[in-house]
């Protein structure tokens, strides 16, 4: 049974993410672990005059968290869930990133599925702060990021963006292979380059990738003459009707670059499809 962790802050994007996960793994035995975290921040205690009032405030947000999860379970049950799906909820005190790190250390999860933005997410921001932190700090399992207002549709094409400049391990490719097999989808490998042809290392790595993907439909696509990789990927996604974009998160990778603090708030990259962030096998 697949183990899926889904953080929620009770926003519309978070609820849509749960629905997406349920449809994505339809007819596949899954245990969905739905997590809400809460914490009392110093700024929230301004004007509090006693430890008793602090305790009341803490109790209130704890109750709110539990009630919110109960409402989610009610909504799931009312949506006619797959009988092969099991749902568990967790209300935990502490920062989201620390709780997720703790849970993924103590338990095996096949995937984390999270929305791009939470309740306070601004439309112009590429990633919400919590999603950004999880991508940047959690490297124990793949992370599927579901953009705001994206609803599930059958997955026919999975794009895998790569420059062929590093060796790929089976553990890195397996999440893409599994998704392609579940959905009977084609894997389209994108190579964005600034010079024609592949060197010896790139040729070897592309050949090894072809061996990994021999069990599913796949092909290679080369894109060039773009001013930046963001525009190249966006154009490719639109042209070939890509449903999911997959990338490996290694040092100096595209994902690593766009999740730097200096770039995250001004990045022009805007994906309208879910993207699968796969941790590098170091």
N, C-alpha and C positions, 0 to 999 in steps of 0.2 A: 504493500500500500504506500503510495507516495505521500510524503510529509511536506505540507506547504504552510509557510508562515505568512500571514497577512496582517501587517500593522494597520490600525484604523484610528482616525481622530473624529469619526462620525460625520465627516464632510460628505457632500454629494460625490466628489471624486473618489473617496474611499469606498463608498457603497458601490459605485460603478465598478471599482476594481474587484470587489468580491464577486459581483455578477459575472465579470469577465473571466475570473478564475474558474467559476463553476461551469461556464460554457466551454472554456478551453479544455478542461479535463472531464468533459461529459463522457459517461460510460467507462471511466477509468477509476479504479478504487483509490480514493484519496482521503487523507485526514487533514482538514483545514484547521489551522491554529490561528484564531483571530485575536490579536493583541491590542489592548489599549493601555497606554501608560499615562500617569499623571504625576505631577510634582508641584510642590509649593515653592514659588520663587520669591526671593527677598522683596522684590518690587510689589508683589501682591500683598505683602504684610504691612505696607505703609499705613499708619493710623491704627494698627492693632495694638492694644494696650495691655493685653494679658495673655499668658500662656493658654488660658482656658479658651479665649477667642481664637487663638491659633489652632487649637485642637478642633474647635467647631468647624473652622474653615477647611481643615484637612479632611475631616469626616465628610463634609459636604461634597468635595470633589471626588472622594473615594466612592460615595454613594452614586454620584452622577456617572462615574465610569462604569460601575456595575449595572446600573439601569440602562445605560446606552448599549451595553453588550447584550442585555436581555432583549432589547428592542431589535437589535440586529438578528438575533436568533429567531425572533418572531417573524421578521420580514423574510428571512431565508425559508422558514417553514411555509410561509404563505406563498412563496414563489414556486413551490413544487420542486424541491431539490432532487437531485439524482439519488436513488437508493444506495448507490455505491459510495456516496459521500458521507463523511462523518465530520461534525463540526465541534470544536472545543474553543472556549473563550478564556482569556486571561486578562485580568485587571491587575496591573502592577504599578507600584510606586517607584518613581525614579525617572531618569532621562531615557528617552526612547533608544538612543544609540547604545547606552550601557546595558539596558534590558535585552535588546536584540543580540548584542555581543554575548551576554551571559547565556541566553537561550540557545544560540547557535553553537556555543562551546559545549554545553551540557547535553545537547540533543542533536541528532542528525536531521537536517532538513534538506529536501531535494531542491527547494526553491523558495525564495522570498518574492512575493508579489506586492507591489506598492504603487500608489498613484503618484503622478508627478507633483501634485500640489495638494495642500491640505485646506483647512477651513479658511485660512487667511492668505492663501496663495494669490498673487497678483498675476493677471493674464500675461503681462510682459516679461515675467521671470521664467526662464527655461525650466528650472527645477526648484521645488520648494526646499526649504532648509533641511527638513528631516530626510527627504529622499536623497538630497545631496550628501548628507553625512553618512547615510547607510551605504551608498555606492562607494564613497571614499574610504570607509573604515571597515566594512564587513567583506571579508574575502574567503569565507568558508563555504559559500554555495552561490549558485547563479541567482541573479536578481532580475525579475521581469518588471519593467516600469511601464505603467499604463497611463498614457496621457489623458488629460481632462477631456471629457465629452467623447471618448472613443468607446464604441460599443463593439462587442464581439462579432466578427464575421468569419466565415470559413477561411482557413489559412491555406492559400495555394502557393504562395511564394515567400521564401525566407531569404533575406539578403544577409550575407556574411561579408562585412567590410574588412579587408586585409591588405597589407602591403607585401606579404610573403617574405618579410625580412627576418623572421624568427622561426625556430622549429616549433611545431604544434604537437601537443601531447593529446593522447586519446581522451584523457579526462576533460580537456578543454573543448573537444569537439563533440563529446557525447551528448551534452544538453541540446545541441543543434540537431544531431542525428535523431534523438528521441522525439523532439518536436516534429521533425519532418515525417517520421514514421507514424506518429499519432494522427497527424493531419493529412497524410498522403500528399505532402507539399514538396515542391522543388526548392533546392538550395542554390541560390545564385551568388557566387563569389564575386565580389567587386574588388578590382585592383585599380586604385587611383595613382597615377604616376606622373612624373615631370620629365621623364626621358623614355624613349621607346625601348621595348625589349626588356627581358629579365636577365639579371646577372646569374652567375653559377649558383649562389646561395638561394636566390629567389626561385630559380628553376627547380632546385632540389625540394624546397619547401612546398611549392605548388604541386609537385608530383606526389609528395607524401599526403597532402590534403586530398588529392584525387583518390588515393587508396582508401582513406578514411570514409569518403562519401560514395564509394562504389555501390553500396547497398541501397542508395536512394537516388532519386532524380536530381541531377546537378549540372551546372555549367559555369563557365568563367566569363566574366565581362571586364573589359578594360575601359577605363575612363581617363581622358587626358584633357589638357588645355583649359583646366578650371583654375580660377584664382585661388580657391581654397577648398579643402576637402568637404567642408560643411555644404557648400553649394553643390558639389559633385554628388554627394550622397542624396541630398534632397531631390535633385533632378532625377537620379536613378530610381529612387523610390516611387516617384510619380510616374515615370515613363513605363516601368515594368509592373506596376500595380503590386508593389511589395506590401505584405501584410504584417511582417515582423522583421525588425532589423537587429541582427546579432553582432556583438563585438566582444573581443577579449580585452580585459582590463589589465594591462601590464605597464611597466614603467615606460613613459614616453609615448604611450598609445593615445589614440584619439580620445577615448573615454577619460584617461588620466588627465589629458590636457584641458578638456572642457569642464572638468570638475575642480579646477583650481579656483581658489577664492577670487583671484584678480579677474578671472574671465567669466565666472558663472553668471554675473549680473548683466553682462553686456554681450554675451554670446548671441550670434545671429541664428544659430542652429535651432530649428523648430521642427520636431518630428510630430507627425500627425498619426503615427502608428506606434504600437508598443515596441520597446526595444529591450533586448535580452543582454544583460551585462554579465559576462562569464569571467570569473577570477582566473588569473594566470596560475598555472601549476608551477610553483617555484621550488 
